[in-house]
Amino acid sequence: MISKRIQGKGILSKLLEQGIKYLIMKECKKISNLKIEIIGSSIQIIKGDIQKINIVANDINYKDLLFDEIELETNQIKINFLSRNKELKLNNNFKIKFKLSLSENSVKTILLSDKWNWIGNMISKEILNQAKLEDIVLKDGQFLIKASKDINTINKLEQLNLKVEQGKIYLKSKAYNSSIKIPTEDKVYIKDAKIENNSIIISADSSVSF
């Protein structure tokens, strides 16, 4: 009987992992090395009451936002099994904790892209009073940018400080006595953000709906 329970739990967990993997991959343009860990008894899984889910992945493209690594954890999640069309539906209201890593190349690609360059240009305008972001460097724990206005480019890299205040990320310049709040969804609460090993590491909480 015990062996059957263990075997049953293994099968249910694998089926559930595949269902969650499908939902995640459907939301992402690209994701690699996606690993999902389901924590819960076979009875809990059958009822759709999952104690905990851990997810790790790297090389992620979500709506043209590039993340080099992500670690995600959620607790007490309700899952509905739709047997008629063999789909998996997650409860619309649950919380997650996550940690993101964005390399210099990822940050540069995002902020210079056609879709998201409005954020990069907004940073240049609000911080340096320049129209266009030209370059980004993450080095020795520093956030450095280069910007231009018309045909005139600021040749030197200007240092900005990365700060978290009241759940949001701010970039600040002591030299220009200016700052800007980086746009994020209201449901995302940033707990920490730092530059480490030439990457931005962000820890946050959020609510999720599918």
C-alpha positions in Angstrom: 0.0 0.0 0.0 2.8 2.4 0.9 4.7 1.7 -2.4 1.5 2.3 -4.3 1.1 5.7 -2.6 4.6 6.7 -3.4 4.2 5.5 -7.0 0.9 7.3 -7.3 2.4 10.5 -5.9 5.2 10.3 -8.4 2.9 9.9 -11.4 0.6 12.7 -10.2 3.5 15.0 -9.6 5.0 14.3 -13.0 1.6 15.0 -14.7 1.2 18.2 -12.7 4.7 19.3 -13.5 4.0 18.8 -17.2 0.8 20.8 -17.0 2.5 23.7 -15.2 5.4 23.5 -17.7 3.0 23.8 -20.5 1.4 26.9 -19.0 4.8 28.6 -18.4 6.1 27.8 -21.9 2.9 29.1 -23.5 3.6 32.5 -21.8 7.3 32.7 -22.8 8.9 33.2 -26.2 11.9 31.2 -24.9 12.8 29.4 -21.8 15.6 26.9 -21.1 16.4 24.3 -18.4 12.9 24.7 -16.8 12.7 22.6 -13.6 9.6 22.3 -11.5 9.3 20.7 -8.1 5.9 19.9 -6.7 5.7 19.5 -2.9 2.5 17.9 -1.6 1.0 14.5 -0.8 -0.9 12.4 -3.3 -4.2 13.2 -1.6 -3.4 16.9 -1.7 -2.6 16.7 -5.4 -5.8 14.8 -6.2 -7.8 17.5 -4.4 -5.8 20.2 -6.2 -4.3 21.6 -3.0 -0.6 22.0 -3.6 1.6 22.8 -0.6 4.5 24.3 -2.5 5.9 24.7 -6.0 9.5 25.6 -6.8 10.5 26.7 -10.3 13.9 27.5 -11.7 14.9 28.3 -15.3 17.3 30.3 -17.3 17.6 32.1 -20.7 14.1 33.4 -20.5 12.3 35.7 -23.0 9.0 36.9 -21.5 7.3 39.6 -23.7 10.8 40.5 -25.0 12.0 41.0 -21.4 15.2 38.9 -21.1 16.1 37.2 -17.9 19.3 35.1 -17.5 18.0 33.2 -14.5 14.9 33.0 -12.4 14.0 31.2 -9.1 10.3 31.2 -8.2 8.4 29.8 -5.1 4.7 29.7 -4.4 2.9 28.3 -1.4 -0.7 27.0 -0.9 -1.9 27.0 -4.5 -5.2 25.7 -5.7 -5.3 23.8 -9.0 -8.4 22.7 -11.0 -8.1 19.7 -13.2 -10.4 20.0 -16.2 -10.9 16.4 -17.3 -13.2 17.2 -20.2 -10.5 19.0 -22.2 -7.6 17.7 -20.3 -6.4 21.1 -19.2 -4.9 22.4 -16.0 -6.2 25.7 -14.5 -4.5 27.6 -11.7 -6.4 29.6 -9.2 -6.4 33.2 -10.4 -5.2 34.7 -7.1 -2.0 33.4 -5.6 1.3 34.9 -4.5 4.8 34.2 -5.6 8.3 35.0 -4.4 10.9 35.3 -7.1 14.5 36.2 -7.8 15.7 37.4 -11.2 19.1 37.8 -12.7 19.7 40.1 -15.7 23.2 40.3 -17.2 24.6 43.5 -18.7 23.8 42.2 -22.2 20.2 41.4 -21.3 19.6 44.9 -19.7 21.2 46.5 -22.8 19.2 44.4 -25.2 15.9 45.3 -23.4 16.5 49.0 -23.1 17.8 49.5 -26.6 15.1 47.3 -28.3 12.3 48.7 -30.4 9.6 47.6 -27.9 11.2 48.8 -24.7 13.6 51.6 -25.7 11.0 54.2 -24.5 12.1 53.2 -21.0 15.8 53.6 -21.8 15.1 57.0 -23.4 13.0 58.1 -20.5 15.9 57.3 -18.2 18.2 59.4 -20.3 15.7 62.3 -20.4 14.9 62.3 -16.7 18.4 61.7 -15.4 20.7 63.4 -18.0 18.3 65.6 -19.9 19.4 63.7 -23.1 16.9 62.3 -25.6 18.3 58.9 -26.3 20.0 56.1 -24.4 23.1 54.9 -26.2 24.9 52.4 -24.0 24.7 50.6 -20.6 27.6 49.1 -18.6 27.3 47.1 -15.4 30.7 47.1 -13.7 32.0 46.8 -10.2 28.6 47.2 -8.7 27.8 50.3 -10.7 25.1 51.2 -13.3 26.7 53.3 -16.0 24.9 54.9 -19.0 25.8 56.9 -22.1 23.2 59.1 -23.8 22.8 61.5 -26.7 20.8 64.5 -27.7 20.3 65.0 -31.5 23.8 64.4 -32.9 25.6 65.3 -29.6 26.6 62.3 -27.5 27.9 62.4 -23.9 31.1 60.5 -24.5 31.7 59.6 -20.9 29.7 57.0 -18.9 27.5 58.5 -16.2 27.2 56.6 -12.9 23.7 55.9 -11.5 22.8 54.4 -8.2 20.3 51.6 -8.1 17.9 51.9 -5.1 14.7 50.2 -3.8 12.1 52.4 -2.1 8.6 51.4 -1.1 8.6 48.3 -3.3 9.9 50.1 -6.5 13.3 50.4 -8.2 14.8 53.9 -8.6 17.8 55.0 -10.6 19.5 58.1 -9.1 22.3 60.4 -10.1 24.2 62.4 -7.5 26.0 64.4 -10.2 22.7 65.6 -11.8 20.7 65.5 -8.6 17.9 63.6 -10.4 16.1 60.3 -10.1 13.5 58.1 -11.9 11.3 55.3 -10.9 11.5 52.3 -13.2 8.0 51.3 -14.4 6.8 47.9 -13.0 3.4 46.4 -12.6 1.5 47.5 -9.5 1.2 43.9 -8.3 5.0 43.5 -8.2 6.7 44.5 -4.9 10.5 44.8 -5.1 12.2 43.7 -1.9 15.8 44.1 -3.1 17.9 45.0 -6.1 21.6 45.0 -6.5 24.4 44.8 -9.1 26.6 41.8 -8.6 29.0 40.0 -11.0 28.0 42.5 -13.7 24.3 41.5 -13.4 21.3 43.0 -11.8 19.8 40.7 -9.1 16.2 41.5 -8.2 14.1 39.8 -5.4 10.4 40.5 -5.3 6.9 39.3 -4.4 3.9 39.4 -6.8 0.4 38.1 -7.3 -0.2 36.0 -10.4 -3.1 35.2 -12.6 -3.5 33.1 -15.8 
